[in-house]
Amino acid sequence: MKILFYDTKKIELDYLSEKIPNTIEPYFFKNVLNSSTYIDEKYLNCDALSVFVSSSLDSEVLSKFKNLKFIFLRCVGFSNVDLKYCKENNIYVFNTPNYGNSTVAEYVFALALTLSKKIPQAKESIINGDINQDTLRGVELYSKTMGVIGVGAIGRKVINIAHGFGMDVLAYDVIKNGAYNFVELDELLKKSDFISINCPLNEKTRNLIDKIAISKMKRNAILINTARGEIVDTQALYYALIENKIKGAALDVIECEEYFCQSWKKCNNCTELKDICLKKFFFIQKMLQLPNVIITPHIAYNTKEAQERILDITLKNISSSFNISYGANNLVLI
Ligand code: NAD
């Protein structure tokens, strides 16, 4: 089986080169795969593709691979794959669920603490020799309310940690599974001091947090998004922040990140950027100047331990694809 691995990091190259079964013919590429990626003709007959979230597998890209049977996502989310096209063309899609529930949940709190304790400003004040305890005063997580949107594998870990900090928790999900304090979204937005987005991107959650949703939040609310950028309307968030309608935002994921996250600087002159993404980029650049905003380049998952689990699960997915008729794990789509 010939597999093309895109967006391959060094740790992945080292690990996969050593452990991949010798029945597999792997080809590793550093770059992402999307409609502007150059693909040498000799690779177009591959049996499988393996990508991370930054690749975009729409029908234009997928239709180039006439022999494609499998997609091995090295991530949980699958909003970057045209599943309808895959279903119509009998392409099996695997993801890597549960590789990093605690990993991402820990990062939610890294962001919450960094913002609420003003850690970047504190470091800056030491560098500038201008230390002012009045401007560096933070707030506590203890006894505040954490609102969790999406009580799945990661959301449940966020709730556990929130309880450890002595926080009250409000939960919102379309499926009310488990003994959590479920409320309607409006109530969560109105009552939470911290709001953590942990639902997948789909047609229902695209821009779920828009101008109207943000207008319902408390003035002291801190919004944390580690799920997918498109769940939050970037422009509405920017205006809410500069008009002090909410207190702060921490985003590990941003709209159009497949264009930005590889190289922010390069993308300043990126001619192939869609107009819509240029507009998002404008507001993201402006948000980066705000002291109450943290933006990171989709690294919540990125620990050594989680990366190894992703690769282990990917290898299992590859092996089980040989036995597909006996039932395989982690199939997003059959
Ligand atoms: P999961 O499938 O276990 O849980 C998602 C939960 O969201 C489910 O309980 C589901 O019912 C709920 N949900 C679905 N639609 C909803 C809606 N309209 N409103 C509210 N809730 C809704 O997924 P997970 O493993 O917890 O991951 C959640 C998301 O986190 C992934 O889809 C992915 O986008 C993102 N993620 C990000 C990183 C990162 O590095 N930043 C890493 C892993 C996952």
Boltz pocket constraint, residues with backbone or C-beta under 6 A from the ligand:
constraints:
  - pocket:
      binder: B
      contacts: [[A, 76], [A, 77], [A, 78], [A, 97], [A, 98], [A, 100], [A, 104], [A, 149], [A, 150], [A, 151], [A, 152], [A, 153], [A, 154], [A, 155], [A, 172], [A, 173], [A, 174], [A, 175], [A, 197], [A, 198], [A, 199], [A, 200], [A, 201], [A, 204], [A, 205], [A, 226], [A, 227], [A, 228], [A, 252], [A, 253], [A, 298], [A, 299], [A, 300], [A, 301], [A, 302]]
      max_distance: 6.0
